[in-house]
Amino acid sequence: MTGIRNRLQHRLNPLHLYCRLRTLGMTHGTAVILSRCYERALYRLVLA
């Protein structure tokens, strides 16, 4: 069960999201704003 949790933590990590947004061609500022909003709104609730 911990393997699944570790994989989810990695995939749902705000830094991972930021990197994927940058890979898709998003600007630095927009990717930072979106990943911060994601972290505050969802990440802390889901994996807290």
N, C-alpha and C positions, 0 to 999 in steps of 0.2 A: 504494500500500500504506500510506503514512503517513496518508492520509485515514481509512482504516478504523481504524487504531490510535488516532488522535486521537478519533474518535467513541466507541470503546470506552473510552478513558481517561475521557472525560467521563461516559458513562453508568454506568460502574462505580466512579466516584469516591465515596468515603465521604460527602462533603458532599452530593453529588447524592442519594445514598440517604437521608441524613438529611432532606433537603427533601421527598422523596417520601413518607417515613413521616409527616412532620408534615402533609402535604397529606391523607393518608389518615385523619388524626384522632388519631394517636398522641401521647401526652404528650411534652414535651421530654426528660425524664429517660430514658424508655424508648427514644426514638429515638436519643439520644446513646449509650446503652449498646449498642444493637444495631449502630449504625454503627461504633463503636469496635471491637467484637468482629469485625465483618465486615472492617474494615481490617487488624486484626492477624492474623486467620485466613486470609483469602483474597486481599485486594487486593494485598498486598505480594508474595505468591507468584505471582499471575497476571501482574501488570504490572511486576515488578521487573526 
